[in-house]
Amino acid sequence: MSAEVVQAVAVTPDGRPGVRPPRLVAHRGAPRVRRENTLPAVAVAEALGADAIEVDVRRTADGVAVLLHDETLGRMWGDARRIADVSWCDVARLGNGLDRIPRLDAVLERLDGCRSTLLVDLTSAADALVAANAVAAFAGAVSVAWCGAPEAMVAVRSVLPEADVWLAWESLEPPTPADLDELAPATLNLDVAFLTPATVRAAHDLGLQVSVWTVDDVEPAIWAARLGVDSITTNDVGPVRAALEAAERDGWPDAVREPTEAEVASRARALAHRIAHEVIAFTREHPVGSVTTKAHVADLVTDVDRLVEQHVRGRVRAVFPTHGFTGEEYGAAPGDKHRWYLDPVDGTTNLANGIPWTSMSLCLTRSGHPVVGVVADPWRGEVLEARRGRGATIRDRQLRLDDTPRPLAGAVVGTELDGHLPWPGFGTFLDALAARSCTLRVLGSGTLTIAQVAAGRGIGGCVSAFDPVDHGAAVLLVHEAGGVVMTADGPVDGFPPVGVPFLVAHPGAADELHAVWVDALRG
């Protein structure tokens, strides 16, 4: 059992972990059995014994609270209109039989007298007011709880002052008493991507229950239970319940055996490959909404950065729940000897300004050594991937740089600014390359600058400071493609030291390019 789990669970008198199985929340009813957010889906979830049934509620044009997750009717009902622009009479005609969009009051009537709590998920204050008024007008006996956007929860409280609120939590930092002041929640509701032992302990110390979503696989469900969560939201109530009951019956045993490092690497590469293609599709299709700043006005972050990171964290957690994770936007989560590093959008300034030259970098390490890395280029639709000792590929083509001497004349070298500023020696480096008829390019994504060298595009690339979040995957790609990775002191195997300038190069040009670069650094 890992140290993070030992700290989070009690121990029974006979020395076994004392874990209380968490309650199960049926996500949108039973979407693997019946269409999500419909009366049949709610009925199946109740029949499966779900402790709570989560549904999404929006309002129609004439102010009727109905069950629907999306802003539009397109994905589920084949109608491109926004639900808020369609009257209830028109909404009621969609679908067939019982597979229709139900009113919230119809769901309340269906659950009247049942043991399952109805958990209403809301995204806007306007929807929340309509939903809260529908619940307030219902005279039956249904336990109702509320989750969703903070402004929606404030609106619910304005109608139902004693409402059972589940506070959405999108941070690796544990909650503090100040975080609870406005809504006085009973439950902390967090994406599995943000689940940590520290957050569970802090929430319990504050008198909060902890709920985690959305967990459909056995391994992360058992891991979450052993951390002490109080409820798990899932699309698969039956299998998850069976797995938890079996774990309880067997005394919450450790895994039958630890996977070998080869097994971890193989699973990690397959997962990283799938994630890369998911991120390519999302980044291309999701328009940039909000753009804010971090350290200074030139240090940008968009909603795409945050959404991609949250998605990737959740995907990794579902397969490797005990691994550590460090991301550009949400920071570091604890874990075992394995750690993932993610930059969801390397080149955010390009993205925010509509320039199609960005990338995602995802790298798995074991005890600080790179194991698997992928670089996803959304705009070229390319995934460059590498596994330690197994080479690097792009579009299933093996990448291999030979050691044939390569002149700098007529070649291209890539670099990046230090933030928005030139790094010390930048001008000298530019002049020295120009004197050799070699062109220097600054394109705006350090990950792609380094990864392109592995793909044979350009003779070399340099960055002012190594960070595994930004450059881990690309450095592994260069190593596995047969390129050379160097600091000022010479070649390195594995990662350069964090914060140190580094250079990657085609092996046939490495010595000359390194000498030019070091001279520039040393002024």
PyMOL commands that set and color helices and strands:
alter all, ss='L'
color gray80, all
select helices_A, chain A and resi 3-6+39-47+74-77+83-85+88-92+104-111+125-137+150-159+177-180+192-194+197-205+218-227+237-249+261-285+303-319+348-352+426-435+446-454+468-480+510-521
alter helices_A, ss='H'
color red, helices_A
select strands_A, chain A and resi 10-11+17-18+23-27+52-59+65-67+72-73+79-82+117-122+144-148+164-169+187-191+209-213+231-234+291-293+300-302+324-327+331-333+338-346+359-366+369-377+382-387+391-394+397-399+412-415+439-442+460-463+484-487+490-491+502-505
alter strands_A, ss='S'
color yellow, strands_A
deselect
rebuild
show_as cartoon
